[in-house]
Amino acid sequence: ESFLRAALTFENVRYMILYGLSIDEDHVGELWPHKPVEATAIENPLDQTNLTTPFHGKYLMVFRLKPVLQRLDVHLSTVFDATISRSMWQKYIKAGCVLVNSQVVTSAKTEINDTDQISVVFPHNAGESQGFSVLYEDEDVIAINKPSGILTHAKGGIVDEYTVADFFSEHARSITKTDRTGVVHRLDRDTSGVIVGGRTDEAVKHLQEQFATRRVKKTYIAVVDGVPKLHEARIDLPIGRNPAKPSTFRVDANGKSAQTTYRVLATHAGRSLVRLEPKTGRTHQLRVHMAHIGTPIVGDRVYGRPGDRLMLHAYELSFQLPSGADKTITATVPDELIGDFADATL
């Protein structure tokens, strides 16, 4: 009986050995049914007209396996750890976290073969487990009260600070790992309040669809400089990127439609506590709209005047759980926002 006896690697080349009582060169396919097409038999060094070599009363054939080249990022996302997305692996590679044969590689296009040794040094996030208050959690969904000053997710590359996405990743059940694991919407760094995430890929898709189709009701509480001319109104003004400062936005007739409803809850010392309900989800929408009507949000260093913090809080989210049940989650308004308006009804 003939059989595969051994596999070995020498000088980064893989070899397979077919070994048995008798070996017929014309019937190797029968003896090795799954023989790779790139396997090439090596001639007997003592008899170059023969591919078999006598060995201790038996015969063997040695095959050289041609390396199969694969992009580094593809290998990492399919073989090394498929729970991490290819785009996330590309960021780890660019950040110098991946080593091939003990050498740092920073190009995702690097070609490797199955004899290369891959190692990964994952970056450590400073300030892990920042005491996020969990407002709701079930098998599919988790919601927290995000503190002001915390990123929802990394922007572009790898960051060395703890983000909401890191927290969601730690609490995920069955989900593809990216730099935005579980994230279905975002809050600006300086905005506090309720943010919901998915714990499974199916839950993420379910929640994202609701945000995309504007079926999620979002309510914010803010303190603004001044008192709006109208006690209650709907702002319907398009928003576009500011070409003079591309990281900011402004009301722009050629921008995307944006609608915000506001209601003044209380006033004190030239400031107003307002309830805001965005009907659309444009970047910086509430900040741009309130600044445009002459009452910028307190602490807004971009559209108003800088302060200790941006006085904007995501107070409430209403949406449908993957189970089909309706859910409303509320995050208590911080004292620094509501302190001067203690008698206000939210």
C-alpha positions as CSV (number, residue, x, y, z in Angstrom):
1,E,0.0,0.0,0.0
2,S,1.3,3.5,-0.9
3,F,0.6,6.5,1.1
4,L,1.8,10.1,1.9
5,R,4.4,9.6,4.5
6,A,5.8,13.0,5.3
7,A,5.7,16.8,4.7
8,L,8.6,19.0,5.4
9,T,9.9,22.6,4.8
10,F,13.5,23.3,3.9
11,E,14.8,26.8,3.1
12,N,11.2,28.1,2.9
13,V,10.2,25.5,0.3
14,R,7.6,22.8,1.1
15,Y,8.1,19.2,0.1
16,M,5.8,16.2,0.2
17,I,6.9,12.6,0.2
18,L,5.0,9.6,-1.3
19,Y,6.3,6.4,0.3
20,G,5.3,2.7,-0.1
21,L,6.1,-0.8,-1.2
22,S,5.7,0.2,-4.9
23,I,5.0,3.4,-6.7
24,D,4.0,3.7,-10.3
25,E,4.8,7.1,-11.7
26,D,1.8,6.8,-14.1
27,H,-0.6,6.3,-11.3
28,V,0.4,9.0,-8.8
29,G,-3.0,10.6,-9.1
30,E,-4.6,7.4,-7.8
31,L,-2.2,7.2,-4.9
32,W,-2.5,10.9,-4.1
33,P,-6.1,11.9,-5.0
34,H,-5.8,15.5,-3.9
35,K,-2.3,16.1,-5.2
36,P,-1.9,19.9,-5.8
37,V,-1.4,20.9,-9.4
38,E,1.7,22.9,-8.4
39,A,3.4,19.7,-6.9
40,T,6.4,18.8,-9.1
41,A,8.2,15.5,-8.7
42,I,12.0,15.6,-8.2
43,E,14.2,13.3,-10.2
44,N,16.2,10.5,-8.4
45,P,19.6,12.2,-7.9
46,L,21.3,8.8,-8.6
47,D,19.2,8.0,-11.7
48,Q,17.8,11.1,-13.4
49,T,15.7,8.9,-15.8
50,N,13.6,7.8,-12.8
51,L,11.4,9.8,-10.4
52,T,11.3,7.0,-7.8
53,T,14.1,6.4,-5.3
54,P,14.7,3.1,-3.6
55,F,14.7,3.4,0.2
56,H,15.1,0.6,2.7
57,G,13.4,-1.9,0.5
58,K,10.6,0.5,-0.5
59,Y,10.2,3.4,-2.8
60,L,9.6,7.1,-2.4
61,M,8.8,10.1,-4.6
62,V,9.6,13.6,-3.5
63,F,7.5,16.5,-4.7
64,R,8.3,20.1,-4.5
65,L,5.3,22.3,-3.8
66,K,5.4,25.7,-5.6
67,P,4.4,28.4,-3.1
68,V,1.0,29.8,-3.5
69,L,1.3,33.6,-3.2
70,Q,-1.4,35.6,-1.5
71,R,-1.8,39.2,-0.5
72,L,-1.0,39.8,3.2
73,D,-4.3,41.5,4.0
74,V,-6.3,38.7,2.2
75,H,-4.4,36.1,4.2
76,L,-5.0,37.8,7.5
77,S,-8.7,38.3,6.9
78,T,-9.4,34.8,5.6
79,V,-6.8,32.5,7.4
80,F,-5.2,34.3,10.3
81,D,-8.3,35.8,11.9
82,A,-11.5,36.0,9.8
83,T,-13.4,37.8,12.6
84,I,-11.4,41.0,11.8
85,S,-12.4,42.7,8.5
86,R,-9.9,43.1,5.6
87,S,-10.1,46.9,5.9
88,M,-9.3,46.7,9.6
89,W,-6.3,44.5,8.8
90,Q,-5.1,47.0,6.3
91,K,-5.0,49.6,9.0
92,Y,-3.1,47.3,11.4
93,I,-0.6,46.6,8.6
94,K,-0.2,50.3,7.8
95,A,0.3,51.0,11.5
96,G,3.2,48.6,11.7
97,C,1.4,46.0,13.8
98,V,2.1,43.0,11.4
99,L,5.4,41.2,11.0
100,V,6.3,38.7,8.3
101,N,9.3,36.5,9.2
102,S,10.0,38.8,12.1
103,Q,10.2,41.9,9.9
104,V,7.6,44.7,10.1
105,V,5.6,45.0,6.9
106,T,3.5,48.1,6.1
107,S,2.1,47.3,2.7
108,A,-1.1,45.3,2.5
109,K,-0.2,44.3,-1.0
110,T,2.8,42.3,0.2
111,E,2.7,38.8,-1.2
112,I,3.3,35.9,1.2
113,N,3.3,32.1,0.9
114,D,2.3,29.4,3.4
115,T,5.8,29.0,4.7
116,D,6.0,32.6,5.8
117,Q,5.7,33.2,9.6
118,I,3.1,35.8,10.5
119,S,2.9,37.6,13.8
120,V,0.7,40.5,15.0
121,V,1.3,42.9,17.8
122,F,-2.1,44.5,18.5
123,P,-2.0,48.1,19.8
124,H,-3.0,48.7,23.4
125,N,-5.7,51.3,23.9
126,A,-5.0,53.7,26.7
127,G,-7.7,54.2,29.3
128,E,-9.6,51.0,28.6
129,S,-13.0,50.4,30.2
130,Q,-13.8,54.1,30.8
131,G,-16.8,53.4,33.0
132,F,-19.5,53.7,30.3
133,S,-22.9,53.4,31.9
134,V,-24.9,50.6,30.2
135,L,-28.4,51.8,29.7
136,Y,-29.8,48.7,28.0
137,E,-28.5,45.3,26.9
138,D,-30.0,42.1,25.4
139,E,-28.8,39.4,23.1
140,D,-28.8,41.7,20.1
141,V,-28.4,45.2,21.2
142,I,-26.4,47.3,23.7
143,A,-26.9,51.0,24.6
144,I,-24.6,53.2,26.7
145,N,-24.4,56.7,28.0
146,K,-21.4,58.1,26.2
147,P,-19.4,60.7,28.1
148,S,-18.4,63.9,26.5
149,G,-14.8,63.7,25.1
150,I,-15.0,60.1,23.9
151,L,-14.7,59.1,20.2
152,T,-17.5,57.0,18.8
153,H,-14.9,55.2,16.6
154,A,-11.5,55.7,15.1
155,K,-11.2,58.0,12.2
156,G,-9.1,56.5,9.4
157,G,-6.1,54.8,11.1
158,I,-5.5,53.1,14.4
159,V,-5.9,55.3,17.4
160,D,-4.4,54.8,20.9
161,E,-7.5,55.9,22.8
162,Y,-10.5,53.9,23.9
163,T,-13.6,54.4,21.8
164,V,-17.2,53.4,21.9
165,A,-16.5,50.9,19.1
166,D,-13.9,49.3,21.4
167,F,-16.5,48.9,24.1
168,F,-19.0,47.5,21.6
169,S,-16.4,45.0,20.4
170,E,-15.8,43.8,23.9
171,H,-19.5,43.1,24.3
172,A,-20.1,41.7,20.8
173,R,-21.5,38.1,20.5
174,S,-21.2,37.2,16.8
175,I,-19.9,40.1,14.7
176,T,-17.2,41.0,12.2
177,K,-14.5,43.0,13.9
178,T,-13.7,46.4,12.3
179,D,-12.7,49.8,13.7
180,R,-16.4,50.5,13.9
181,T,-17.6,47.2,15.4
182,G,-21.2,47.4,16.4
183,V,-21.5,51.1,15.5
184,V,-24.8,52.0,13.7
185,H,-24.8,55.8,14.3
186,R,-22.4,58.2,15.9
187,L,-22.2,61.1,18.3
188,D,-19.5,63.9,18.0
189,R,-16.6,63.5,20.4
190,D,-17.9,66.4,22.6
191,T,-21.5,65.3,22.6
192,S,-22.6,63.1,25.5
193,G,-25.6,60.8,25.7
194,V,-27.3,57.6,24.5
195,I,-25.7,55.6,21.7
196,V,-26.9,52.2,20.6
197,G,-24.9,49.4,19.0
198,G,-25.5,45.9,17.6
199,R,-24.0,42.8,19.2
200,T,-24.4,40.6,16.1
201,D,-24.0,41.3,12.4
202,E,-27.8,40.8,11.9
203,A,-28.6,43.3,14.7
204,V,-26.2,45.9,13.1
205,K,-28.0,45.5,9.8
206,H,-31.4,45.8,11.4
207,L,-30.5,49.0,13.3
208,Q,-28.6,50.6,10.4
209,E,-31.6,50.2,8.2
210,Q,-33.8,52.1,10.7
211,F,-31.3,55.0,10.9
212,A,-31.0,55.0,7.1
213,T,-34.8,55.2,6.6
214,R,-35.2,57.8,9.4
215,R,-37.4,55.5,11.5
216,V,-35.4,56.3,14.7
217,K,-36.6,59.1,16.8
218,K,-33.8,61.1,18.3
219,T,-34.1,63.7,21.0
220,Y,-31.3,66.0,22.3
221,I,-31.1,68.5,25.1
222,A,-28.9,71.5,24.7
223,V,-28.0,74.8,26.2
224,V,-27.7,77.7,23.7
225,D,-26.4,81.2,23.9
226,G,-29.3,83.6,23.7
227,V,-33.0,83.1,23.4
228,P,-34.5,82.0,20.0
229,K,-37.0,84.5,18.5
230,L,-39.6,81.7,18.4
231,H,-40.4,79.6,21.4
232,E,-40.9,76.6,19.1
233,A,-40.1,76.1,15.4
234,R,-39.0,73.8,12.7
235,I,-35.7,74.7,10.9
236,D,-35.7,73.4,7.3
237,L,-32.3,74.5,5.9
238,P,-29.9,72.5,3.7
239,I,-26.4,71.9,5.0
240,G,-23.2,71.6,3.0
241,R,-19.5,71.4,3.6
242,N,-17.8,74.8,4.1
243,P,-15.2,75.1,1.3
244,A,-13.2,77.6,3.3
245,K,-12.8,75.0,6.1
246,P,-13.6,71.5,4.8
247,S,-13.9,69.9,8.3
248,T,-16.8,72.2,9.1
249,F,-20.3,72.7,7.6
250,R,-22.7,75.6,7.0
251,V,-26.2,76.3,5.7
252,D,-25.9,76.0,2.0
253,A,-28.6,76.2,-0.7
254,N,-26.8,73.6,-2.7
255,G,-26.3,71.3,0.4
256,K,-28.3,68.3,1.5
257,S,-31.8,68.8,3.0
258,A,-31.8,69.0,6.8
259,Q,-34.7,69.5,9.2
260,T,-34.5,70.2,13.0
261,T,-37.4,70.9,15.4
262,Y,-36.6,72.8,18.5
263,R,-38.6,73.9,21.6
264,V,-37.4,76.2,24.4
265,L,-37.8,74.6,27.8
266,A,-36.5,77.3,30.0
267,T,-34.3,80.5,30.0
268,H,-31.8,81.8,32.5
269,A,-29.1,84.5,32.4
270,G,-29.2,85.0,28.6
271,R,-29.2,81.3,27.9
272,S,-31.8,78.8,26.9
273,L,-32.4,75.1,27.6
274,V,-33.8,73.6,24.4
275,R,-35.2,70.3,23.2
276,L,-34.0,69.3,19.8
277,E,-35.3,66.7,17.4
278,P,-33.4,66.2,14.2
279,K,-35.5,64.7,11.4
280,T,-32.4,64.1,9.3
281,G,-28.9,63.1,10.4
282,R,-26.4,65.5,8.7
283,T,-23.0,65.9,10.3
284,H,-23.0,68.8,12.8
285,Q,-26.7,69.4,11.9
286,L,-27.9,70.6,15.3
287,R,-24.8,72.8,15.9
288,V,-25.1,74.4,12.4
289,H,-28.8,75.0,12.6
290,M,-28.8,76.5,16.1
291,A,-25.8,78.7,15.2
292,H,-27.5,79.9,12.0
293,I,-30.5,81.2,13.9
294,G,-28.2,83.2,16.2
295,T,-28.2,80.9,19.2
296,P,-25.2,78.6,19.0
297,I,-24.8,75.8,21.4
298,V,-22.8,76.8,24.5
299,G,-19.2,75.5,24.3
300,D,-19.2,75.0,20.6
301,R,-15.7,75.9,19.6
302,V,-16.4,75.6,15.9
303,Y,-19.8,77.4,15.4
304,G,-19.9,79.4,18.6
305,R,-17.6,80.2,21.5
306,P,-15.4,77.6,23.3
307,G,-16.2,76.5,26.8
308,D,-15.6,73.7,29.3
309,R,-17.7,71.3,27.2
310,L,-20.2,71.3,24.3
311,M,-23.6,71.6,26.0
312,L,-25.3,69.0,23.8
313,H,-26.6,65.7,25.1
314,A,-28.3,62.9,23.3
315,Y,-31.2,62.4,25.6
316,E,-33.5,59.8,24.1
317,L,-33.6,57.2,21.3
318,S,-36.7,55.4,20.1
319,F,-36.4,52.5,17.7
320,Q,-37.4,48.9,17.1
321,L,-35.4,46.0,18.5
322,P,-34.5,43.1,16.3
323,S,-37.2,41.1,18.2
324,G,-39.8,43.5,16.8
325,A,-40.5,45.3,20.1
326,D,-40.4,49.1,20.3
327,K,-37.8,50.5,22.6
328,T,-37.1,53.9,24.1
329,I,-33.8,54.5,25.9
330,T,-33.1,57.6,27.9
331,A,-29.8,59.0,29.2
332,T,-30.0,61.3,32.2
333,V,-29.0,64.9,31.4
334,P,-25.7,65.8,33.1
335,D,-25.8,68.4,35.9
336,E,-23.5,70.8,33.9
337,L,-26.3,71.2,31.4
338,I,-29.4,71.3,33.5
339,G,-28.0,72.9,36.7
340,D,-29.3,76.4,35.9
341,F,-32.6,75.0,34.7
342,A,-33.5,72.7,37.6
343,D,-37.2,73.4,37.3
344,A,-37.4,72.7,33.6
345,T,-39.6,69.9,32.3
346,L,-37.9,67.9,29.7
